[in-house]
């Protein structure tokens, strides 16, 4: 397309008709980003982008025509104003971590970091300016199908990079706009040359381009596997075909298996956790091992719902228990090694945000005290016999948010509680100790605290080994060997954990035992490699053989995010582990699963540290790429000329002169407005001579020799023709500028 040699009337019907499609195309680009980050097709940001695009188009028209000599300064000033606004918005981001939050928000589609007005204004203003400038130039000044096709891929690329499926509606609309702009340009360029036999040719072009555009929409990537390298993987969300449909969810299951199922899925973010004291998160526990089917099941003893659990859970403070021992001058205190001190237990809090993951379960640390669901204030949170938590209503929404208060599970390890002598007793002895304390504190406020520990003890007895089927002789022998010479439960629990970390076992998510051999016995004696479920199952069975009260648990191990006190839980962070009831200390988590450098889950407790160098390099690479694209567009004419010159040097001379003549004729038509397709080569040469006073014989004569005389020419003639072409076109442009000034 070319700009008419007259002053542009912005509000003229013809001018507005030429701008409506590129205008809508620019706005649709922002609509696609709005859908990604705000899940909304229409909002104030879209209206702002539309107004900004309209104003830009009016400014660009103002710079055309007689004011063209000041267009570059005006555009530079406008660019500087936009840059100043963007810098002003960026100045509100004061720390590196906040800057990285912006980058993470952009790369994850707003899933892992909350969308803010500053973030949205940055991308709306930035992309509107860039896309609006490009669409105006390549639709109103010249038309370039390739540029619009590339721009059409940009929002699709952003969706893919943010691990989101591109909405079909956007694909259809963007492809449809490309078709409409192509057809509009085709009609405008050939309106004066339409003849009967040309109709079929035009229709063929429409059909071909429509088919190509629809094919492009169809093959736009629908991500099914994560293409990001390991460091970048923590920025992704739900890179899968599911998009926002939320097919998987947290349900109570009849038997174990979710840990392994999630580990084999495409990695997907399901929870964001905010806390300054990360813990393992329990989802569901199981107590009966079904050796025939080789999985754990949940018995009836875990089904009851405790409505008043938080009242007793808050009293289960070990520092409070020690105070009762001391105040009562109980015999347990005499076992305490001298010098040990137990500070009051701190209460911690965690906020859990679901990410498109509806669930009937509430994942919580093992020593949860209280919880509250943000979108269902006042709704009771119930607890089962296995300490699973769930809301009184049927299911949490896919974006549910809830807070949990808890005691630190690591308290016993940090204080040396188990080593102090306070756990040197059997389950029966611990029960008698609690009964004695109940008698001592009867009628006092401390009675409730002791009673809370007694109720927790009674519940734990449901998991005592005598309540379940005996283990195999093989596992019993292994258990006997591991715990030989040990007396107390905590000693045995720790010895069993050390057994798995002795170097004999290996975590291997990909390994599958032979179907007929897929048993805990085969894992312990033969393969010695498997998933977290294999390790947790083997631990629980060995522990039961040693007389320990234990339960099999499936939950999650959070990984560190790029923000302080924030953690992510992906499907690949699903984890199976045992909880052992230690007399005098309550339920404790043990970790039999060995860590693996190639595995992202399965017992590696070390939190992933942020590699800020990698993040910085990635940010720089992204900004350099954007700058490179802008430079490429700015220097596109020069690049195109260089490529054309290279082409005519490499092809045979006869073909080269034909290419030079074709480029010459089309450029003359674009610059001067003369329909060169209706002129013979001789008539075109005469027109150039009359108009510019320059002879075009260096182009016309070799062209006629090749086309009509079938004569041979050399490369020198081709390059001379190209230089003649450059001189003539330069002169035509000078004449066009003079004519504009004269008018």
VENQUI-V99315 format. One record per residue. N is the residue number from 1. PHI is phi in whole degrees, 0 to 359 (none if undefined). NEAR is the number of other ideal C-beta (glycine too) atoms within 12 Angstrom. D_FIRST is the distance of its C-alpha to the first C-alpha in Angstrom with 1 decimal. Layout:
[[N & PHI & NEAR & D_FIRST] [N & PHI & NEAR & D_FIRST]]
This chain:
[[1 & none & 27 & 0.0] [2 & 227 & 26 & 3.7] [3 & 280 & 29 & 6.9] [4 & 296 & 23 & 9.4] [5 & 279 & 23 & 12.5] [6 & 203 & 19 & 14.7] [7 & 296 & 20 & 16.2] [8 & 278 & 29 & 14.4] [9 & 264 & 17 & 16.9] [10 & 300 & 24 & 16.6] [11 & 269 & 14 & 18.8] [12 & 290 & 15 & 17.4] [13 & 301 & 11 & 17.0] [14 & 297 & 16 & 13.4] [15 & 292 & 25 & 12.4] [16 & 294 & 21 & 14.6] [17 & 297 & 19 & 13.4] [18 & 288 & 31 & 9.9] [19 & 262 & 34 & 11.9] [20 & 298 & 25 & 14.8] [21 & 290 & 34 & 13.9] [22 & 297 & 41 & 12.9] [23 & 298 & 35 & 15.9] [24 & 296 & 31 & 18.1] [25 & 298 & 44 & 17.1] [26 & 296 & 45 & 18.3] [27 & 296 & 39 & 21.4] [28 & 296 & 42 & 22.2] [29 & 300 & 42 & 22.3] [30 & 291 & 46 & 25.0] [31 & 300 & 35 & 26.7] [32 & 296 & 43 & 27.2] [33 & 290 & 45 & 28.9] [34 & 298 & 35 & 30.9] [35 & 296 & 34 & 32.2] [36 & 290 & 42 & 33.2] [37 & 266 & 40 & 35.0] [38 & 240 & 28 & 36.2] [39 & 55 & 21 & 36.3] [40 & 215 & 21 & 34.5] [41 & 277 & 21 & 31.2] [42 & 222 & 18 & 31.3] [43 & 197 & 22 & 33.0] [44 & 296 & 17 & 32.8] [45 & 294 & 35 & 30.7] [46 & 294 & 30 & 27.9] [47 & 298 & 19 & 28.2] [48 & 298 & 25 & 28.1] [49 & 296 & 38 & 24.9] [50 & 297 & 29 & 23.2] [51 & 295 & 22 & 24.5] [52 & 295 & 33 & 23.4] [53 & 297 & 38 & 19.8] [54 & 301 & 27 & 19.8] [55 & 296 & 24 & 21.3] [56 & 296 & 38 & 18.9] [57 & 298 & 37 & 15.8] [58 & 296 & 24 & 17.9] [59 & 296 & 28 & 18.8] [60 & 295 & 35 & 15.4] [61 & 295 & 31 & 14.5] [62 & 299 & 22 & 17.9] [63 & 284 & 31 & 17.2] [64 & 277 & 31 & 14.2] [65 & 66 & 26 & 15.1] [66 & 291 & 21 & 18.8] [67 & 268 & 20 & 19.6] [68 & 298 & 25 & 17.3] [69 & 294 & 14 & 20.5] [70 & 255 & 17 & 21.9] [71 & 296 & 22 & 19.0] [72 & 295 & 14 & 20.5] [73 & 301 & 14 & 23.9] [74 & 296 & 21 & 22.8] [75 & 296 & 26 & 20.9] [76 & 295 & 14 & 24.0] [77 & 295 & 16 & 26.3] [78 & 296 & 26 & 24.4] [79 & 298 & 24 & 24.5] [80 & 296 & 15 & 28.2] [81 & 296 & 20 & 28.9] [82 & 296 & 29 & 27.5] [83 & 299 & 19 & 29.5] [84 & 296 & 16 & 32.6] [85 & 296 & 24 & 32.4] [86 & 296 & 26 & 32.2] [87 & 295 & 16 & 35.0] [88 & 298 & 16 & 37.0] [89 & 293 & 23 & 36.7] [90 & 293 & 21 & 37.7] [91 & 294 & 14 & 40.7] [92 & 286 & 20 & 42.2] [93 & 265 & 22 & 42.6] [94 & 261 & 12 & 45.7] [95 & 243 & 13 & 47.0] [96 & 297 & 19 & 45.8] [97 & 297 & 21 & 46.9] [98 & 292 & 22 & 44.8] [99 & 297 & 26 & 41.8] [100 & 292 & 31 & 42.4] [101 & 302 & 31 & 42.7] [102 & 299 & 37 & 39.1] [103 & 297 & 34 & 38.0] [104 & 294 & 36 & 40.2] [105 & 300 & 33 & 38.8] [106 & 296 & 34 & 35.2] [107 & 281 & 38 & 36.2] [108 & 248 & 41 & 38.5] [109 & 68 & 41 & 36.3] [110 & 73 & 36 & 38.8] [111 & 276 & 40 & 41.7] [112 & 262 & 42 & 44.1] [113 & 231 & 35 & 43.4] [114 & 296 & 25 & 43.2] [115 & 288 & 30 & 39.9] [116 & 239 & 22 & 40.0] [117 & 297 & 19 & 37.8] [118 & 298 & 27 & 37.3] [119 & 300 & 34 & 36.0] [120 & 293 & 32 & 33.5] [121 & 295 & 30 & 32.3] [122 & 301 & 33 & 31.7] [123 & 282 & 41 & 29.4] [124 & 294 & 41 & 27.7] [125 & 293 & 35 & 27.0] [126 & 299 & 31 & 26.1] [127 & 287 & 40 & 23.8] [128 & 298 & 42 & 22.1] [129 & 297 & 36 & 21.4] [130 & 292 & 33 & 20.1] [131 & 291 & 43 & 18.1] [132 & 298 & 42 & 16.8] [133 & 296 & 33 & 15.6] [134 & 293 & 36 & 13.9] [135 & 294 & 44 & 12.2] [136 & 297 & 38 & 10.9] [137 & 296 & 31 & 9.5] [138 & 270 & 30 & 8.1] [139 & 234 & 40 & 6.6] [140 & 269 & 38 & 6.1] [141 & 271 & 28 & 5.6] [142 & 226 & 26 & 4.2] [143 & 251 & 30 & 5.2] [144 & 228 & 26 & 8.9] [145 & 300 & 27 & 11.3] [146 & 300 & 20 & 14.2] [147 & 295 & 30 & 13.8] [148 & 295 & 38 & 13.9] [149 & 296 & 26 & 16.8] [150 & 296 & 23 & 18.6] [151 & 297 & 36 & 18.3] [152 & 298 & 39 & 19.7] [153 & 281 & 29 & 22.6] [154 & 298 & 33 & 23.5] [155 & 298 & 38 & 25.3] [156 & 296 & 34 & 26.9] [157 & 296 & 26 & 28.1] [158 & 295 & 34 & 29.6] [159 & 300 & 36 & 31.5] [160 & 295 & 29 & 32.8] [161 & 296 & 31 & 33.9] [162 & 274 & 39 & 35.6] [163 & 62 & 43 & 37.4] [164 & 237 & 41 & 36.0] [165 & 285 & 29 & 34.9] [166 & 288 & 38 & 31.3] [167 & 301 & 29 & 31.6] [168 & 301 & 19 & 30.6] [169 & 302 & 17 & 29.1] [170 & 294 & 31 & 26.6] [171 & 302 & 31 & 25.8] [172 & 295 & 22 & 25.1] [173 & 295 & 28 & 23.0] [174 & 296 & 39 & 20.8] [175 & 297 & 35 & 20.4] [176 & 296 & 25 & 19.8] [177 & 293 & 34 & 17.0] [178 & 300 & 40 & 15.3] [179 & 297 & 32 & 15.9] [180 & 298 & 27 & 14.7] [181 & 293 & 40 & 11.3] [182 & 296 & 34 & 11.1] [183 & 296 & 26 & 12.5] [184 & 299 & 30 & 10.4] [185 & 295 & 30 & 7.1] [186 & 299 & 27 & 9.5] [187 & 293 & 24 & 10.9] [188 & 295 & 23 & 8.2] [189 & 289 & 23 & 7.2] [190 & 247 & 21 & 11.0] [191 & 301 & 14 & 12.5] [192 & 276 & 15 & 14.1] [193 & 240 & 20 & 15.4] [194 & 287 & 18 & 17.1] [195 & 232 & 14 & 20.7] [196 & 303 & 9 & 23.5] [197 & 289 & 11 & 23.8] [198 & 280 & 18 & 20.0] [199 & 297 & 16 & 20.5] [200 & 297 & 13 & 22.5] [201 & 297 & 17 & 19.9] [202 & 297 & 24 & 17.2] [203 & 297 & 17 & 20.0] [204 & 298 & 15 & 21.0] [205 & 297 & 23 & 17.5] [206 & 299 & 23 & 17.8] [207 & 297 & 17 & 21.3] [208 & 298 & 19 & 20.9] [209 & 290 & 28 & 18.3] [210 & 300 & 22 & 20.5] [211 & 298 & 16 & 23.5] [212 & 295 & 22 & 22.0] [213 & 294 & 32 & 21.0] [214 & 295 & 21 & 24.5] [215 & 296 & 16 & 26.1] [216 & 300 & 27 & 24.4] [217 & 296 & 30 & 25.8] [218 & 287 & 17 & 29.2] [219 & 264 & 16 & 29.6] [220 & 303 & 30 & 28.8] [221 & 302 & 24 & 32.1] [222 & 253 & 24 & 34.9] [223 & 300 & 30 & 37.2] [224 & 233 & 19 & 40.8] [225 & 224 & 18 & 42.1] [226 & 285 & 28 & 41.7] [227 & 268 & 18 & 39.7] [228 & 274 & 24 & 40.6] [229 & 290 & 14 & 43.2] [230 & 302 & 19 & 46.5] [231 & 295 & 20 & 45.8] [232 & 277 & 28 & 42.6] [233 & 298 & 29 & 44.2] [234 & 291 & 40 & 45.9] [235 & 270 & 39 & 42.5] [236 & 276 & 36 & 41.5] [237 & 229 & 44 & 42.3] [238 & 36 & 39 & 43.0] [239 & 279 & 37 & 40.9] [240 & 206 & 29 & 41.6] [241 & 292 & 20 & 40.3] [242 & 294 & 26 & 42.2] [243 & 60 & 29 & 39.5] [244 & 260 & 29 & 41.1] [245 & 289 & 18 & 43.3] [246 & 64 & 24 & 46.5] [247 & 293 & 19 & 48.3] [248 & 275 & 27 & 50.9] [249 & 203 & 28 & 53.3] [250 & 270 & 40 & 56.6] [251 & 238 & 22 & 59.4] [252 & 292 & 30 & 63.1] [253 & 246 & 25 & 63.8] [254 & 289 & 19 & 67.0] [255 & 217 & 27 & 67.1] [256 & 290 & 38 & 65.5] [257 & 144 & 28 & 62.5] [258 & 298 & 38 & 59.5] [259 & 302 & 42 & 59.7] [260 & 288 & 34 & 59.2] [261 & 296 & 22 & 56.7] [262 & 293 & 38 & 54.4] [263 & 296 & 36 & 54.8] [264 & 267 & 19 & 53.4] [265 & 275 & 29 & 50.4] [266 & 298 & 28 & 46.9] [267 & 299 & 35 & 47.3] [268 & 216 & 42 & 46.5] [269 & 289 & 44 & 47.2] [270 & 237 & 45 & 49.6] [271 & 216 & 48 & 51.3] [272 & 242 & 39 & 50.8] [273 & 242 & 43 & 54.2] [274 & 247 & 29 & 55.0] [275 & 195 & 33 & 58.5] [276 & 258 & 18 & 60.2] [277 & 213 & 28 & 62.7] [278 & 295 & 32 & 61.0] [279 & 224 & 35 & 63.2] [280 & 292 & 44 & 63.1] [281 & 245 & 42 & 61.9] [282 & 282 & 40 & 64.1] [283 & 249 & 45 & 62.5] [284 & 211 & 43 & 65.4] [285 & 239 & 44 & 68.7] [286 & 225 & 42 & 70.9] [287 & 235 & 41 & 74.6] [288 & 250 & 32 & 75.7] [289 & 266 & 40 & 74.8] [290 & 267 & 23 & 74.6] [291 & 291 & 22 & 75.6] [292 & 292 & 11 & 75.2] [293 & 262 & 15 & 71.5] [294 & 64 & 28 & 71.0] [295 & 209 & 30 & 69.4] [296 & 266 & 38 & 70.6] [297 & 233 & 29 & 71.1] [298 & 256 & 30 & 71.7] [299 & 277 & 26 & 75.2] [300 & 297 & 14 & 76.4] [301 & 293 & 24 & 77.7] [302 & 261 & 29 & 74.2] [303 & 274 & 21 & 73.1] [304 & 292 & 18 & 74.8] [305 & 246 & 21 & 72.8] [306 & 266 & 26 & 74.2] [307 & 275 & 18 & 73.0] [308 & 253 & 17 & 75.0] [309 & 297 & 32 & 74.1] [310 & 294 & 25 & 72.6] [311 & 295 & 18 & 76.0] [312 & 277 & 28 & 77.7] [313 & 299 & 35 & 74.8] [314 & 292 & 23 & 74.8] [315 & 274 & 33 & 78.5] [316 & 276 & 39 & 77.9] [317 & 263 & 32 & 77.8] [318 & 294 & 41 & 79.8] [319 & 294 & 27 & 80.6] [320 & 292 & 29 & 82.1] [321 & 295 & 43 & 84.1] [322 & 297 & 35 & 85.5] [323 & 297 & 24 & 86.6] [324 & 294 & 36 & 88.5] [325 & 304 & 35 & 90.1] [326 & 293 & 21 & 91.2] [327 & 295 & 19 & 92.4] [328 & 273 & 27 & 94.4] [329 & 50 & 14 & 95.9] [330 & 284 & 29 & 95.1] [331 & 299 & 19 & 96.2] [332 & 299 & 29 & 92.6] [333 & 298 & 25 & 92.3] [334 & 294 & 16 & 95.2] [335 & 282 & 23 & 93.0] [336 & 292 & 26 & 90.5] [337 & 295 & 18 & 90.4] [338 & 296 & 10 & 91.3] [339 & 94 & 10 & 88.5] [340 & 283 & 20 & 85.8] [341 & 232 & 17 & 84.0] [342 & 237 & 28 & 81.6] [343 & 286 & 18 & 79.3] [344 & 299 & 17 & 78.0] [345 & 292 & 31 & 75.1] [346 & 277 & 21 & 71.8] [347 & 266 & 25 & 69.6] [348 & 244 & 29 & 66.0] [349 & 227 & 27 & 63.0] [350 & 220 & 40 & 59.9] [351 & 249 & 26 & 56.9] [352 & 250 & 44 & 55.3] [353 & 243 & 35 & 51.8] [354 & 287 & 34 & 50.8] [355 & 242 & 37 & 47.3] [356 & 51 & 36 & 46.5] [357 & 220 & 41 & 50.0] [358 & 297 & 24 & 52.3] [359 & 205 & 39 & 56.0] [360 & 270 & 28 & 59.5] [361 & 258 & 40 & 60.7] [362 & 244 & 44 & 60.5] [363 & 290 & 46 & 60.5] [364 & 212 & 47 & 62.9] [365 & 297 & 42 & 65.1] [366 & 296 & 41 & 68.5] [367 & 254 & 39 & 70.4] [368 & 295 & 39 & 68.4] [369 & 256 & 34 & 70.2] [370 & 203 & 32 & 68.0] [371 & 209 & 37 & 64.5] [372 & 211 & 28 & 62.3] [373 & 268 & 33 & 59.2] [374 & 296 & 22 & 56.7] [375 & 268 & 20 & 55.3] [376 & 212 & 22 & 58.7] [377 & 302 & 13 & 61.0] [378 & 87 & 12 & 64.7] [379 & 281 & 22 & 64.3] [380 & 291 & 23 & 67.0] [381 & 254 & 38 & 66.3] [382 & 263 & 28 & 68.7] [383 & 228 & 37 & 70.2] [384 & 270 & 33 & 71.6] [385 & 294 & 29 & 74.6] [386 & 266 & 41 & 72.3] [387 & 71 & 45 & 70.8] [388 & 288 & 42 & 67.4] [389 & 248 & 44 & 65.8] [390 & 203 & 38 & 63.9] [391 & 286 & 32 & 63.1] [392 & 294 & 20 & 65.3] [393 & 279 & 17 & 62.4] [394 & 292 & 16 & 60.9] [395 & 199 & 25 & 57.9] [396 & 284 & 37 & 55.9] [397 & 288 & 25 & 52.2] [398 & 293 & 27 & 49.5] [399 & 240 & 25 & 48.9] [400 & 299 & 38 & 52.5] [401 & 226 & 28 & 53.8] [402 & 213 & 36 & 57.5] [403 & 245 & 27 & 59.8] [404 & 224 & 37 & 62.9] [405 & 258 & 27 & 65.9] [406 & 204 & 38 & 67.9] [407 & 266 & 37 & 70.5] [408 & 291 & 35 & 69.7] [409 & 293 & 35 & 70.5] [410 & 275 & 28 & 71.1] [411 & 303 & 35 & 73.9] [412 & 295 & 35 & 76.7] [413 & 287 & 23 & 75.4] [414 & 293 & 20 & 74.8] [415 & 270 & 26 & 78.2] [416 & 74 & 23 & 80.2] [417 & 303 & 36 & 81.3] [418 & 291 & 34 & 82.1] [419 & 277 & 24 & 83.9] [420 & 282 & 28 & 86.0] [421 & 109 & 25 & 88.4] [422 & 286 & 38 & 87.0] [423 & 246 & 38 & 85.9] [424 & 277 & 28 & 89.1] [425 & 198 & 28 & 90.0] [426 & 273 & 24 & 89.6] [427 & 300 & 30 & 87.9] [428 & 295 & 17 & 91.4] [429 & 297 & 23 & 92.4] [430 & 295 & 34 & 89.3] [431 & 298 & 26 & 90.0] [432 & 292 & 20 & 93.5] [433 & 300 & 33 & 92.3] [434 & 295 & 36 & 90.0] [435 & 297 & 21 & 92.9] [436 & 296 & 22 & 95.1] [437 & 294 & 38 & 92.5] [438 & 297 & 27 & 92.2] [439 & 293 & 18 & 96.0] [440 & 295 & 23 & 95.9] [441 & 259 & 28 & 93.1] [442 & 299 & 16 & 94.0] [443 & 86 & 11 & 93.8] [444 & 245 & 17 & 91.6] [445 & 294 & 14 & 87.9] [446 & 290 & 25 & 87.5] [447 & 301 & 21 & 88.6] [448 & 298 & 23 & 85.1] [449 & 294 & 34 & 83.7] [450 & 299 & 36 & 86.2] [451 & 297 & 27 & 85.7] [452 & 298 & 33 & 81.9] [453 & 294 & 39 & 82.7] [454 & 292 & 31 & 85.2] [455 & 296 & 28 & 82.8] [456 & 296 & 39 & 80.2] [457 & 295 & 37 & 83.0] [458 & 296 & 23 & 84.0] [459 & 298 & 32 & 80.5] [460 & 297 & 39 & 80.3] [461 & 298 & 24 & 83.4] [462 & 298 & 31 & 81.4] [463 & 261 & 40 & 79.7] [464 & 299 & 28 & 83.1] [465 & 301 & 34 & 83.4] [466 & 292 & 15 & 86.4] [467 & 276 & 19 & 84.3] [468 & 231 & 28 & 82.3] [469 & 297 & 19 & 83.1] [470 & 298 & 17 & 84.5] [471 & 280 & 32 & 82.3] [472 & 290 & 23 & 83.0] [473 & 297 & 12 & 85.8] [474 & 299 & 23 & 83.3] [475 & 291 & 34 & 81.5] [476 & 299 & 24 & 84.8] [477 & 295 & 19 & 86.0] [478 & 298 & 32 & 82.9] [479 & 296 & 35 & 83.3] [480 & 298 & 21 & 87.0] [481 & 295 & 20 & 86.2] [482 & 291 & 31 & 83.5] [483 & 259 & 30 & 85.6] [484 & 302 & 15 & 89.1] [485 & 85 & 11 & 91.1] [486 & 262 & 22 & 88.8] [487 & 251 & 18 & 90.0] [488 & 263 & 31 & 87.5] [489 & 298 & 40 & 84.2] [490 & 295 & 40 & 82.0] [491 & 294 & 28 & 83.5] [492 & 293 & 38 & 82.8] [493 & 299 & 42 & 79.3] [494 & 290 & 32 & 78.4] [495 & 294 & 32 & 80.2] [496 & 294 & 41 & 78.2] [497 & 298 & 37 & 74.9] [498 & 297 & 23 & 76.1] [499 & 303 & 30 & 76.9] [500 & 285 & 41 & 73.2] [501 & 258 & 24 & 72.2] [502 & 279 & 15 & 74.8] [503 & 100 & 10 & 72.3] [504 & 276 & 20 & 73.1] [505 & 250 & 33 & 70.2] [506 & 222 & 28 & 66.5] [507 & 281 & 36 & 63.5] [508 & 212 & 24 & 61.4] [509 & 294 & 31 & 58.9] [510 & 277 & 17 & 58.1] [511 & 287 & 24 & 61.8] [512 & 229 & 18 & 63.2] [513 & 292 & 25 & 67.0] [514 & 307 & 12 & 68.3] [515 & 307 & 9 & 68.4] [516 & 284 & 8 & 72.2] [517 & 247 & 17 & 72.6] [518 & 281 & 24 & 70.2] [519 & 229 & 30 & 73.0] [520 & 301 & 40 & 73.8] [521 & 296 & 28 & 76.7] [522 & 295 & 26 & 74.5] [523 & 298 & 39 & 72.1] [524 & 285 & 37 & 75.1] [525 & 254 & 19 & 77.0] [526 & 243 & 20 & 74.6] [527 & 290 & 26 & 70.8] [528 & 54 & 26 & 70.9] [529 & 211 & 28 & 67.2] [530 & 173 & 41 & 65.0] [531 & 266 & 44 & 63.0] [532 & 301 & 49 & 64.0] [533 & 295 & 45 & 65.5] [534 & 296 & 45 & 67.8] [535 & 295 & 47 & 69.0] [536 & 294 & 48 & 69.5] [537 & 298 & 47 & 71.4] [538 & 299 & 48 & 73.7] [539 & 300 & 51 & 74.4] [540 & 300 & 44 & 75.3] [541 & 289 & 39 & 77.6] [542 & 296 & 44 & 79.3] [543 & 296 & 46 & 79.7] [544 & 295 & 41 & 81.3] [545 & 296 & 35 & 83.6] [546 & 271 & 37 & 84.7] [547 & 87 & 32 & 85.4] [548 & 275 & 43 & 82.4] [549 & 272 & 41 & 80.8] [550 & 217 & 48 & 77.1] [551 & 221 & 51 & 74.0] [552 & 269 & 48 & 70.8] [553 & 234 & 47 & 67.7] [554 & 241 & 46 & 64.0] [555 & 198 & 44 & 61.5] [556 & 215 & 45 & 59.0] [557 & 246 & 45 & 59.0] [558 & 290 & 38 & 56.3] [559 & 241 & 33 & 54.4] [560 & 294 & 26 & 53.4] [561 & 266 & 36 & 50.0] [562 & 266 & 39 & 48.3] [563 & 244 & 29 & 49.7] [564 & 299 & 17 & 53.3] [565 & 63 & 21 & 55.5] [566 & 237 & 32 & 52.7] [567 & 225 & 37 & 53.1] [568 & 249 & 43 & 51.2] [569 & 233 & 45 & 52.6] [570 & 260 & 43 & 50.7] [571 & 301 & 38 & 51.9] [572 & 287 & 38 & 52.9] [573 & 268 & 44 & 55.2] [574 & 300 & 44 & 57.4] [575 & 210 & 46 & 60.9] [576 & 248 & 49 & 64.4] [577 & 202 & 47 & 67.5] [578 & 265 & 48 & 71.1] [579 & 242 & 42 & 72.7] [580 & 246 & 47 & 76.5] [581 & 271 & 43 & 78.9] [582 & 257 & 39 & 81.0] [583 & 305 & 41 & 84.3] [584 & 94 & 41 & 84.2] [585 & 232 & 45 & 80.5] [586 & 84 & 41 & 78.8] [587 & 288 & 41 & 75.7] [588 & 230 & 39 & 74.2] [589 & 271 & 42 & 71.2] [590 & 241 & 44 & 71.8] [591 & 235 & 36 & 69.2] [592 & 280 & 47 & 70.3] [593 & 291 & 41 & 66.8] [594 & 282 & 32 & 66.3] [595 & 281 & 24 & 63.1] [596 & 222 & 24 & 60.7] [597 & 295 & 12 & 58.2] [598 & 261 & 14 & 55.8] [599 & 250 & 28 & 56.2] [600 & 266 & 31 & 54.6] [601 & 215 & 40 & 57.4] [602 & 105 & 42 & 61.0] [603 & 99 & 38 & 63.3] [604 & 276 & 25 & 61.7] [605 & 282 & 27 & 62.5] [606 & 296 & 13 & 60.9] [607 & 285 & 22 & 57.9] [608 & 292 & 25 & 54.7] [609 & 271 & 15 & 54.0] [610 & 290 & 25 & 50.5] [611 & 267 & 20 & 49.2] [612 & 293 & 17 & 47.4] [613 & 297 & 13 & 46.6] [614 & 296 & 23 & 44.7] [615 & 296 & 28 & 42.9] [616 & 298 & 19 & 42.1] [617 & 298 & 16 & 40.7] [618 & 296 & 27 & 38.6] [619 & 299 & 25 & 37.2] [620 & 299 & 15 & 36.4] [621 & 298 & 16 & 34.8] [622 & 295 & 23 & 32.5] [623 & 293 & 17 & 31.5] [624 & 296 & 14 & 31.0] [625 & 297 & 17 & 28.7] [626 & 296 & 21 & 26.5] [627 & 296 & 15 & 26.5] [628 & 296 & 14 & 25.8] [629 & 295 & 23 & 22.6] [630 & 298 & 20 & 21.5] [631 & 296 & 14 & 22.3] [632 & 300 & 19 & 20.6] [633 & 294 & 26 & 17.2] [634 & 297 & 19 & 17.9] [635 & 258 & 15 & 18.8] [636 & 302 & 22 & 16.3] [637 & 301 & 19 & 15.0] [638 & 296 & 14 & 18.7] [639 & 296 & 15 & 19.8] [640 & 298 & 20 & 17.3] [641 & 295 & 19 & 18.6] [642 & 297 & 14 & 22.1] [643 & 293 & 17 & 21.8] [644 & 295 & 27 & 20.5] [645 & 298 & 25 & 23.4] [646 & 296 & 16 & 25.8] [647 & 294 & 21 & 24.8] [648 & 289 & 33 & 25.4] [649 & 282 & 20 & 28.7] [650 & 265 & 15 & 29.9] [651 & 277 & 18 & 29.0] [652 & 304 & 18 & 31.2] [653 & 302 & 28 & 30.6] [654 & 297 & 25 & 29.9] [655 & 287 & 21 & 27.1] [656 & 298 & 34 & 25.8] [657 & 292 & 39 & 25.5] [658 & 295 & 27 & 23.5] [659 & 296 & 30 & 21.0] [660 & 297 & 42 & 20.9] [661 & 296 & 38 & 20.4] [662 & 298 & 27 & 17.5] [663 & 293 & 32 & 15.7] [664 & 298 & 40 & 16.7] [665 & 297 & 34 & 15.5] [666 & 291 & 24 & 11.9] [667 & 290 & 32 & 11.7] [668 & 300 & 36 & 13.3] [669 & 298 & 26 & 10.9] [670 & 290 & 24 & 7.9] [671 & 280 & 30 & 10.5] [672 & 259 & 30 & 12.6] [673 & 87 & 21 & 10.9] [674 & 281 & 25 & 13.8] [675 & 282 & 20 & 13.6] [676 & 290 & 28 & 15.5] [677 & 293 & 21 & 16.2] [678 & 267 & 14 & 18.8] [679 & 254 & 22 & 20.5] [680 & 283 & 18 & 23.3] [681 & 298 & 32 & 23.5] [682 & 293 & 19 & 26.2] [683 & 296 & 20 & 24.2] [684 & 296 & 34 & 21.3] [685 & 296 & 32 & 23.9] [686 & 295 & 18 & 25.5] [687 & 299 & 29 & 22.3] [688 & 295 & 36 & 21.8] [689 & 296 & 20 & 25.5] [690 & 292 & 16 & 25.5] [691 & 282 & 26 & 22.5] [692 & 250 & 26 & 23.5] [693 & 79 & 15 & 27.0] [694 & 252 & 26 & 26.4] [695 & 282 & 20 & 27.5] [696 & 258 & 40 & 25.2] [697 & 298 & 23 & 28.3] [698 & 295 & 31 & 28.3] [699 & 262 & 44 & 25.2] [700 & 292 & 35 & 26.0] [701 & 297 & 25 & 29.7] [702 & 297 & 37 & 29.8] [703 & 296 & 39 & 27.0] [704 & 292 & 25 & 29.2] [705 & 298 & 26 & 32.2] [706 & 285 & 29 & 30.9] [707 & 281 & 21 & 29.3] [708 & 249 & 14 & 31.9] [709 & 263 & 13 & 35.0] [710 & 53 & 10 & 35.0] [711 & 262 & 17 & 36.1] [712 & 269 & 15 & 36.0] [713 & 229 & 29 & 34.2] [714 & 251 & 18 & 34.6] [715 & 295 & 23 & 32.3] [716 & 299 & 17 & 33.0] [717 & 295 & 29 & 31.2] [718 & 295 & 37 & 28.2] [719 & 292 & 25 & 28.0] [720 & 294 & 25 & 28.7] [721 & 297 & 41 & 25.8] [722 & 294 & 35 & 23.5] [723 & 295 & 22 & 25.0] [724 & 298 & 33 & 24.5] [725 & 302 & 40 & 20.8] [726 & 297 & 24 & 20.6] [727 & 295 & 23 & 22.6] [728 & 295 & 37 & 20.7] [729 & 296 & 33 & 17.3] [730 & 299 & 18 & 19.0] [731 & 292 & 25 & 20.5] [732 & 299 & 31 & 17.4] [733 & 294 & 23 & 15.9] [734 & 297 & 20 & 19.4] [735 & 297 & 25 & 19.4] [736 & 295 & 29 & 16.1] [737 & 296 & 19 & 17.7] [738 & 296 & 15 & 20.9] [739 & 297 & 20 & 19.4] [740 & 296 & 22 & 17.9] [741 & 295 & 16 & 21.4] [742 & 296 & 11 & 23.1] [743 & 285 & 13 & 21.4]]
